[in-house]
Amino acid sequence: MRSILRAFVVLVISVPFASVVWAAGIASLSESEASGGLREALVQGAGHAVQMLGAKDGFLKNKKVKIPLPDGLSQVESVMRLAGRGKDLDDLVKTMNRAAEAAVPEAQTLLVEAVREMSVDDARKILTGGDDSATRYFKAKTQGQLTERFLPVVKQSTDRLALSEQYNKIAGQAASFGLVKSEDAQIEGYVTRKALDGLYLMIAEEEKTIRKNPLQAAGSLAQRVFGMLGH
């Protein structure tokens, strides 16, 4: 894989950025083919992450991203269950994860736009910046906008539960004393943050898959690009 990345780095930073010549033959890639192959791989990886998480139980049944009770509730969970509030807690966990599943498809357009806006310098950094460099690029380009898009979707779901309102009141007061993180003082903010954490985690896993086995993980153009670079 390192040899592939080294070859691709040469391709990205070369001027002019048009062709690569190998010993034992000549194989050329146009600039549009090379950048298109990388973009295709990133779009596919991000799209797969969105598809998995946006499906029913995408969060709820995935231990890696399942959203647990906020600290403010988990600390008193046993007491609440003894008091007969177990169903309320279970409903909240289910609702939070369903809300995340409903919000994640909002990410598709912004992730694709981030790939389209990728510059040659961005591509170079992605290829030389480590196994999660593409994920970090997506996060830098989309986190703020995705937070804005996720929040209303999440709030619509969590507002249906009385426990959400109760939590917001108690956590809001606790946050003023530093007992609860300020970003977790509202249930919708907490769920949005955890949903984004889960999304970027799954994008990172897709990125690792593409880097490990690009010929199987990527689409047709990316297969050609990465395949030629592997020779």
Helices and strands as residue ranges (DSSP letters): H 2-13, H 31-54, H 71-74, H 77-82, H 86-103, G 104-106, H 107-116, H 120-128, H 133-158, H 162-176, G 182-184, H 187-212, H 214-217, H 220-229
